[in-house]
Amino acid sequence: MQEKTYLKWYNKVGYGSGDIAGNVVYAFLSSFVMIYLTNTVGLNPGIVGSLIAASKFFDGVTDVFFGAMIDKTKTRLGKARPWMLYGYIGCAVTLAAIFAIPVDLGKTAQYAWFFIAYTLLNAVFYTANNIAYSALTALVTKNSRERVQMGSCRFIFAFGTSLLIQSITIGAVAYFGGGAAGWRTVAIIYSLVGLAVNTVSVLSVKELSEEELNESAEETGAETEEKYGLVAAAKLLVSNRFYLMICGVYILQQVYGAMLNMGIYYMTYVLKNENLYGVFSWAINIPLIAALVVTPSLVTRWKGMYRLNLRGYMLGTFGRAMVVVAGYMGSIPLMLLFTGIAALGQGPWQGDMNAVIASCSEYTYLTQRKRVDGTMYSCTSLGVKLGGGLGTAIAGWMLAASGFDGKLAVQSPSCIAMLYFMYLWIPMFINLVITFILSKMNVEETNEKLKKEMGIESAV
């Protein structure tokens, strides 16, 4: 007997296209905000890093808050889609604002402008949009294979968008006149594109009814109504060890990505060619996309996600270790080769991560008798904001500590040494830690054991 299907191919593609909108924000911001602020606006990277770190205090509560709000929302559009739809309007406005800092303002006013726009984007609008988008994986289908397919489709669009933005942005800024005006124009264009695609994605899927989502409640004795507040929701998350593991991995992934985004500095000042940043983006994103295409079939072949994710990250760790070796050899071809191998190994986790989170939510459902799908997906926004923000902040502090000066064409030896450490060593160590965490994250097997103990038959 086959597991019931809920989605057509165009639903999956439409859902996945939503990450074009998400990465118009994330890839553009994470890849270029620091070099825009230091080399165009003329801000100090250490102060920028501190402002980003301070902004995270405002982010601390909003992830769980918006997750709980999604769980309690009941509208004609469903629980998550309204938050995804309206949240992106704020994303578009604040993204454009970050890259439109007036150059004639005083430095204090420029720092304040950046801090306010950055905090609103991350703590409010991106949080609401991203948690809702991720939660749709559990709200539009109960088919585990379809959830993996949605995740793979989503991240194909995500990495394709990242590849495009990282490849064309420097040239696009120059095309529109360079300097502050060029950055502002590109930011406005990206914001409008993201707004249009996000709307299409929202309208491409339909959430399941409350009754269908909770139809197995009688078997498990679970409550079908969410009768918990923000504090109770937070306690449910903390009591789920798999949620904590996923949060840890997600945060580390974003710090990893932030260090790779510092490649724009590495290419400019170490390899002496800023255009290589786009080339390395191809070496990262093409293997990731290839891995995402085959992830659903590999999950089926290996009868689950655990072994695939673990072995993939073992390969990813090996690849980044060899990038370190190639970097000190000064071999750009070998760096590109092993960058691709590392990305290929990381791909499966990117593709099935949302399905793993859905299984994590099921674990809470089985053990705590409460459904917390929206709240559970707070780990995605939490990871993006804390990990990406922390990574960017750390990068800013490191650049400042090394003596970086955006006005200089040639940086000091201490700055060059720091760029080696940031771009080569830190990503390798992060991959090693993620591999260890994934070795403990067998949530699928745990859920199956719980179901057997409770006398619940699994869908086949």
LUMVO-295002 format. One line per 4 residues: number of its first residue (from 1); their letters; for each residue x, y, z of C-alpha. Coordinates in steps of 0.001 Angstrom, whole numbers. Layout:
<recs>
NUM	A	X:Y:Z | ...;
</recs>
This chain:
<recs>
1	MQEK	0:0:0 | 1457:3308:-1102 | 1619:6373:1105 | -1069:8898:125;
5	TYLK	122:11702:-2156 | -1021:15300:-1817 | 936:17369:-4344 | 1335:17715:-8105;
9	WYNK	4691:18521:-9675 | 3732:22159:-10115 | 2890:22477:-6414 | 6406:21325:-5523;
13	VGYG	8022:23618:-8090 | 5859:26538:-7015 | 6689:25951:-3366 | 10385:25595:-4136;
17	SGDI	10444:28870:-6056 | 9778:30635:-2763 | 13435:30249:-1928 | 14272:32514:-4850;
21	AGNV	12635:35218:-2760 | 14313:34052:426 | 17765:34037:-1118 | 17287:37352:-2842;
25	VYAF	17384:38568:747 | 19805:36135:2323 | 22407:35600:-406 | 22602:39281:-1299;
29	LSSF	22806:40384:2317 | 25232:37736:3564 | 27542:37897:549 | 27813:41633:49;
33	VMIY	26607:43672:3028 | 30003:43748:4733 | 32023:44768:1702 | 29340:47356:805;
37	LTNT	29519:48857:4289 | 33326:48844:4535 | 34394:49726:997 | 31499:51938:-204;
41	VGLN	29939:53526:2885 | 33274:53554:4723 | 32125:52001:8006 | 34411:50182:10429;
45	PGIV	34020:46373:10166 | 34461:45915:13912 | 31646:48348:14720 | 29436:46769:12058;
49	GSLI	30127:43361:13579 | 29172:44656:17020 | 25923:46141:15701 | 25034:42849:14054;
53	AASK	25752:40998:17294 | 23617:43489:19262 | 20809:42998:16757 | 20693:39319:17689;
57	FFDG	19323:40226:21129 | 16156:41428:19413 | 16035:38213:17389 | 16162:35933:20427;
61	VTDV	12436:35824:21158 | 10893:36446:17767 | 11605:33002:16284 | 9588:31093:18857;
65	FFGA	7036:33945:18997 | 6261:33840:15285 | 6313:30036:15295 | 3696:30008:18056;
69	MIDK	1662:32666:16246 | 1627:30544:13083 | 414:27543:15081 | -2490:29622:16434;
73	TKTR	-3421:31330:13152 | -6666:30322:11433 | -7503:32079:8168 | -8881:31289:4749;
77	LGKA	-5291:31030:3503 | -4372:28701:6360 | -1854:29022:9177 | 1452:29803:7491;
81	RPWM	676:31331:4111 | -586:34708:5424 | 2642:35232:7388 | 4730:34234:4392;
85	LYGY	2801:36565:2080 | 2705:39726:4162 | 6051:39260:5887 | 7901:39589:2613;
89	IGCA	6609:43089:1973 | 8651:44222:4960 | 11615:42133:3751 | 11632:43963:420;
93	VTLA	11474:47421:2002 | 14164:46824:4635 | 16537:45044:2231 | 16445:48053:-82;
97	AIFA	16930:50358:2917 | 20096:48571:4066 | 21740:49196:692 | 20473:52774:470;
101	IPVD	22366:54397:3348 | 22836:58077:2373 | 26538:58763:1895 | 26182:62338:3124;
105	LGKT	24906:61324:6568 | 27210:61503:9554 | 28837:58255:10634 | 26645:57901:13730;
109	AQYA	23487:58309:11645 | 24788:55770:9101 | 25418:53195:11813 | 21941:53857:13253;
113	WFFI	20311:53561:9809 | 21996:50207:9221 | 21168:48871:12694 | 17471:49753:12519;
117	AYTL	16960:48403:8984 | 19003:45256:9660 | 17152:44508:12904 | 13708:45014:11387;
121	LNAV	14613:42787:8455 | 15945:39926:10560 | 13966:40095:13786 | 10555:40788:12283;
125	FYTA	9927:40425:8570 | 12382:37692:7517 | 11497:35699:10634 | 7785:35726:9899;
129	NNIA	8305:34892:6226 | 10945:32203:6651 | 9332:30267:9498 | 6023:30255:7646;
133	YSAL	7702:29105:4437 | 9515:26273:6172 | 6422:25212:8144 | 4496:24687:4905;
137	TALV	6469:21469:4420 | 4491:19908:7265 | 1206:21711:6517 | 614:20906:2828;
141	TKNS	1481:17192:2856 | 1902:14294:5270 | 3817:12215:2727 | 7458:11878:3816;
145	RERV	8723:11424:245 | 6903:14554:-903 | 8464:16478:1975 | 11934:15427:821;
149	QMGS	11043:16380:-2749 | 9817:19784:-1558 | 13050:20314:338 | 15175:19322:-2641;
153	CRFI	13176:21535:-4986 | 13375:24405:-2521 | 17126:24276:-2183 | 17714:23826:-5901;
157	FAFG	16090:27233:-6279 | 17968:28533:-3231 | 21412:27567:-4462 | 20587:28546:-8027;
161	TSLL	19610:31992:-6776 | 22731:32240:-4625 | 24839:31253:-7623 | 23218:33908:-9792;
165	IQSI	23439:36679:-7206 | 27047:35916:-6295 | 27983:35780:-9982 | 26291:38921:-11299;
169	TIGA	26041:41381:-8409 | 29496:42979:-8684 | 29016:43445:-12410 | 25448:44704:-11945;
173	VAYF	26556:47309:-9407 | 29183:48539:-11861 | 26618:48559:-14708 | 24319:50821:-12702;
177	GGGA	27064:53323:-12050 | 28969:51766:-9178 | 29296:53219:-5716 | 26321:53856:-3450;
181	AGWR	23927:54493:-6354 | 24816:51178:-7983 | 24236:49188:-4789 | 20922:50966:-4157;
185	TVAI	19599:50236:-7648 | 20548:46565:-7504 | 18943:46209:-4051 | 15661:47692:-5289;
189	IYSL	15612:45356:-8299 | 16297:42300:-6138 | 13583:43350:-3667 | 10941:43673:-6391;
193	VGLA	11883:40334:-7942 | 11693:38660:-4534 | 8301:40184:-3786 | 6820:38891:-7048;
197	VNTV	8214:35358:-6701 | 7201:35067:-3040 | 3595:35868:-3968 | 3586:33185:-6668;
201	SVLS	4980:30648:-4190 | 2300:31421:-1602 | -459:30876:-4143 | 1019:27649:-5539;
205	VKEL	132:25405:-2576 | -2833:24882:-289 | -2621:23913:3355 | -4379:20793:4634;
209	SEEE	-7334:21207:6947 | -6954:20944:10722 | -9010:17757:10633 | -6739:16070:8112;
213	LNES	-3559:17150:9880 | -4824:15733:13164 | -6687:12692:11897 | -4359:10336:13808;
217	AEET	-4928:12129:17118 | -7296:9460:18402 | -4634:6793:17886 | -2028:8693:19877;
221	GAET	-4252:10458:22358 | -2835:13770:21193 | -4648:17056:21613 | -5977:18475:18375;
225	EEKY	-6080:22068:19614 | -2992:24016:20497 | -3472:24860:24185 | -134:26355:25043;
229	GLVA	1453:29756:25208 | 4847:31059:24227 | 6626:29762:27340 | 5039:26337:27009;
233	AAKL	5984:26208:23332 | 9591:27035:24193 | 9613:24250:26794 | 8316:21792:24209;
237	LVSN	11179:22706:21900 | 13881:22523:24566 | 12628:19107:25667 | 13194:17778:22136;
241	RFYL	16871:16838:21833 | 16597:16539:18056 | 15365:20133:17809 | 18427:21274:19743;
245	MICG	20681:19255:17442 | 19057:20718:14324 | 19376:24227:15743 | 23054:23582:16423;
249	VYIL	23666:22257:12915 | 21710:25069:11299 | 23596:27743:13247 | 26931:26159:12377;
253	QQVY	25919:25943:8716 | 25167:29632:8621 | 28470:30535:10290 | 30106:28284:7695;
257	GAML	28291:30156:4921 | 29290:33517:6410 | 32947:32479:6350 | 32664:31383:2709;
261	NMGI	31014:34711:1923 | 34174:36364:3180 | 35632:34827:58 | 34981:38166:-1633;
265	YYMT	37799:39533:550 | 39957:36410:47 | 39627:36631:-3736 | 40264:40383:-3773;
269	YVLK	43266:40589:-1457 | 44816:37079:-1475 | 44107:35761:-4978 | 44125:39326:-6406;
273	NENL	41000:38785:-8511 | 37573:39650:-7109 | 35897:37990:-10118 | 37020:34594:-8792;
277	YGVF	34290:34927:-6154 | 31727:34134:-8833 | 33825:31190:-10080 | 33995:29675:-6596;
281	SWAI	30258:30244:-6286 | 29810:27957:-9292 | 32089:25366:-7666 | 29863:25416:-4577;
285	NIPL	26365:25715:-5989 | 26481:23437:-9054 | 27480:20333:-6999 | 24894:21287:-4365;
289	IAAL	22181:21451:-7010 | 23325:18115:-8496 | 23162:16492:-5044 | 19682:17914:-4452;
293	VVTP	18396:16396:-7690 | 19308:12862:-6568 | 18585:13243:-2836 | 14945:11975:-2968;
297	SLVT	15977:8780:-4769 | 18944:8270:-2423 | 16689:8635:610 | 14449:5900:-815;
301	RWKG	17381:3682:-1741 | 19047:4008:1666 | 15694:3691:3472 | 15927:6956:5325;
305	MYRL	17887:10161:5742 | 20269:9362:8608 | 23007:7414:6815 | 22820:9627:3730;
309	NLRG	23287:12822:5734 | 26092:11443:7880 | 28107:9976:5021 | 27544:13095:2959;
313	YMLG	29031:15332:5639 | 31973:12970:6090 | 32721:13600:2410 | 32155:17316:2947;
317	TFGR	34672:17405:5795 | 37270:15632:3667 | 36670:18094:832 | 37164:21176:3032;
321	AMVV	40324:19679:4561 | 41747:19333:1080 | 40741:22919:247 | 43024:23977:3111;
325	VAGY	45890:21997:1606 | 45234:23361:-1895 | 44977:26901:-531 | 48433:26794:985;
329	MGSI	49743:25206:-2225 | 48364:28197:-4088 | 46516:25957:-6553 | 43235:27545:-7623;
333	PLML	42176:24509:-9754 | 42588:22156:-6789 | 40771:24578:-4504 | 37867:24615:-6962;
337	LFTG	37863:20809:-7266 | 37754:20118:-3539 | 35301:22966:-2935 | 32971:21131:-5302;
341	IAAL	33530:17786:-3564 | 32747:19348:-184 | 29558:20924:-1547 | 28482:17627:-3107;
345	GQGP	28708:15941:290 | 26721:18688:1997 | 23910:18587:-562 | 21758:15726:802;
349	WQGD	21325:17394:4196 | 20190:20585:2482 | 17643:18619:472 | 16087:16571:3253;
353	MNAV	16564:18990:6163 | 12921:20129:6156 | 11813:16497:6186 | 14109:15859:9160;
357	IASC	12508:18818:10958 | 9068:17376:10172 | 10216:14113:11769 | 11498:16143:14689;
361	SEYT	8039:17710:15024 | 6525:14234:14900 | 8789:13243:17795 | 7258:15998:19929;
365	YLTQ	3788:14903:18767 | 4487:11332:19843 | 6134:12163:23168 | 4298:15315:24296;
369	RKRV	900:14849:22620 | 1001:18308:21056 | 1399:19486:17470 | 3922:22310:17142;
373	DGTM	4730:22378:13431 | 5098:26140:13097 | 7032:26503:16324 | 9302:23593:15402;
377	YSCT	10331:25302:12182 | 11579:28266:14192 | 14937:26483:14063 | 15279:27501:10417;
381	SLGV	14902:31225:11063 | 16793:30954:14352 | 19684:29283:12557 | 19738:31775:9689;
385	KLGG	19666:34787:11983 | 21900:33629:14804 | 24316:31694:12619 | 24420:34117:9709;
389	GLGT	24459:37168:11951 | 27023:35689:14320 | 29195:34605:11402 | 29065:38048:9803;
393	AIAG	29741:39708:13169 | 32716:37429:13850 | 34047:38160:10375 | 33773:41891:11035;
397	WMLA	35584:41583:14357 | 38325:39472:12791 | 38805:41913:9939 | 39039:44824:12361;
401	ASGF	41429:42926:14645 | 43672:42091:11688 | 43986:45754:10702 | 41835:45644:7561;
405	DGKL	41465:48986:5781 | 38937:49170:2949 | 40775:52160:1432 | 43951:50129:814;
409	AVQS	44510:48115:-2346 | 47067:45895:-551 | 46344:44666:2975 | 48823:44032:5786;
413	PSCI	50391:40577:6377 | 48286:40172:9539 | 45114:40792:7526 | 46164:38289:4845;
417	AMLY	46861:35662:7527 | 43408:36303:8997 | 41765:35847:5598 | 43467:32449:5268;
421	FMYL	42131:31445:8687 | 38600:32661:7999 | 38191:31220:4524 | 40171:27976:4818;
425	WIPM	40364:26746:8406 | 37084:27749:10030 | 34842:26047:7411 | 36793:22796:7765;
429	FINL	36429:22756:11565 | 32707:23550:11325 | 32134:20634:8940 | 33873:18335:11399;
433	VITF	31584:19400:14254 | 28448:19067:12106 | 29477:15529:11137 | 29672:14594:14814;
437	ILSK	26212:16046:15553 | 24643:14281:12567 | 26008:10987:13874 | 23603:11408:16828;
441	MNVE	20544:12572:14854 | 18657:9369:14010 | 15187:10781:14647 | 13488:8506:12097;
445	ETNE	14492:5311:13895 | 13518:6839:17247 | 10036:7690:15950 | 9549:4192:14584;
449	KLKK	10428:2694:17961 | 7969:5041:19689 | 5202:4093:17270 | 5789:406:17865;
453	EMGI	5646:944:21622 | 2352:2846:21194 | 899:280:18798 | 695:2699:15857;
457	ESAV	1179:1356:12347 | 3485:3395:10121 | 2320:4452:6675 | 3925:2493:3879;
</recs>
